[in-house]
Amino acid sequence: MIEIFKNNTVFLRFWIATIASQLASRMHSLILIWLIYKWTNSALIVGVAMVAASLPAVLIAPFAGSLIDRHNKIAVMMIADFFRLMIVLVFAYLFYINILDTRLLIIGTIGISLASAFFNPASLAVIPSLVKKDEITQANAIEQISGSASSIIGPLFGSAIIAVLGVTNAFLGAGVMFLFSVLFLLNIKDINYTVKKATTSMLEDIKTGIRLVKQYAIVHKMILKMAIVNFFFSSLTIIIPVMAKADVKVIAFLMSAIGAGMLTGSLVLSYKRLTIKPGTILSASFVSIGGAFIVAGFTPLLIPQLIEMFIIGFSLNVFNITLTSLYQIRLPGESLGKIMSLIIAVSLSLQPISYGVVGAVMGTIGTFYALVSSGVIILVSAIGVYRLKELNSE
């Protein structure tokens, strides 16, 4: 991992920027979930809030991909994080003057979610222009470390600031991280970007992206599987506050355990190039995630729960890095933004439904049945992943 940084200081700066951005995003997520559950003591309202916050980003993602391919991807990332910076600063001020409520928090979070719909696919699409082709998988693993590390540090840092300095300063801390992201992205060039007049409309770009998705079997045959795992992984956003009984420290520990697993998975893939076939890795990841969900349903104690969240995070990142690398290697670079945005839109399309459904049924079925049923469905999906021959073909 160190070698790629020695030979490519631009990628190092890019990586630091994504760490800062993801850290700010995780801090905001913790504050959002904790505040709403604390104010309402309702998993249903938390679910509704998350639906409202995530659905607009899902709807705009295909259009975001068209814009990303038309513009400098680094500039898109900078604008997105500057926009998120402004929103969290407004949150800090509104909480300070004691007028921030659930409605305002959700409205602002919608803006943050929309900015993420531009930042995330742009960061994935720009990687091939920052590193050599044979370094793409390693670069993806390293880039995922930023998200994984922030999944650990963000909740813990956010909860510590809330406990010691208060919510206002927690929002300000997130703002500082977004600012760092913008500053570290300055002067990084997207070498694959060339200024040219658009010859097609955004709608035509989306149609092109859909045709490309249909053209590549590794994309259209994996989209539903990605949606399933995202659906149930997203349900943890609603389940964890209930498991923690609104204790902000326990929420932070469980969220950080997922991040620790994601970080470990990223480190493993950043240091070692696996020779195992991609299909085997992806199906094994599904089995591991499903199994961890089921076991978590039977373990009410914190320490086993932390281990299970760690396993889920580890397996999820191994899955994401492996599949993303396949896409970046096999898909056309000039249309990667469109395709990645469509993939993200489709795979995350069930996320708002997950928030709403799980938030509505948690009070009825409880955490046990929510976790066990999720695990069983993921395990069944693993069979479909294993049977996809296209994952292992060149």
C-alpha positions, 0 to 999 in steps of 0.5 A: 500500500505504501508503494502506491503512495510513494509513486503517486502523491496525487492519489495520496491527496485524493485518498486523504480527501475521501477520508475527510469527506467520509468521516464528516458523512459518518459523523452527520449520520450518527448525529441524525439517527441519534437526535431523531430517535432521542426526540421521538423514541420511534423506529418508525419515525427514524425510518421515515426520516431516512426514507425522506433523506435517501429517496431523492438521491436515488432518483437523481443518481442517473442524472448525476452520472450524466453530469459527472461524465460531462464535467471534471470529476474532481471539480464535481467532488469539490462542489459536492463537499462544499455544499455539504459543508454549508449545510452542516454549518447551518445545522450547527447554527440552528441547533445553537439557537435552539430551533433545529427540529426533525423537519429541518434536520430531514430537509437539510439531510436531503441536501447532503444526500443529493450531494453524496449522489454526485460525490460517490460515483465521481470518486469511483469513476475518477480512480482509473485516471489517477492510477495505472490499470494494474493498480486499480484493485489495490487503489479501490481497496485503499480508497475504501479504507477511507470509508472504513476508517471513517465508519470507525472513527466517525461515530466514536468521534461524533459521540465523544464530541456530543458527550463532551462539547455538545451537538453544535460542536459535533456539527462543526466538527463535521464541517471541518472535515468537509472543508479538509476534503475540499482543500486536499482535492485542490489542484488534482487533475482528472487527466481523462477529462477533456473539455468538449461540447455535449452532443447528446441530452442528459436523457439520451445519456441515461438511455445510453447508460441503460443500454450499456448496463444491459450489454454487460452481463456482469452488471445487469445480472448483479444489480438485483443481488446488490440491491438485496444486500443493500436493502438488508445492510441499510436495515441496520440503520434502523435496527441498531438504535433499537438494539442500543436502546437509544444509548449514543455510546452503544450506537457508536460502538456498533456502527464502529464495529461495522467500520472496523470490519470494513477497514480490515477488509480494505487493508487485506485487499490493499496489501494482497492481490487475491488469486481466488476467482471473483465469483467465489469471493462474491458468493462467499461474502454473501454467505458470511453476511447472511450468517452474521445476520442470523447469529446476531439475532440470537446474541443479545449481548454487546460483545458478540454483537460487535463481532457480528457487525465486524463480520458484516462490515468485513464481508461487505467491503470485500464484496464491494471492492471486488465487484467495483474493480471488475466494473472499472476494468471491464467497462468503458472508461468514457461512460463509467460515470453514467454506468456507476451512477445507474448501478448505484441508483438501482442497487440503492433503490431499495434502501428507502424501502428498507428504512420504511419497511423495517421502521414500520415492522420493528415494533411488531416483529422485534430485532430477532426476526428482523435479523434472522429473516434478513440473513436467510434471504441473503444466504439464498441470494448467495446461490444466485451469485455463485452460479453467475459464470460471467463473474469469472470470465475474462 
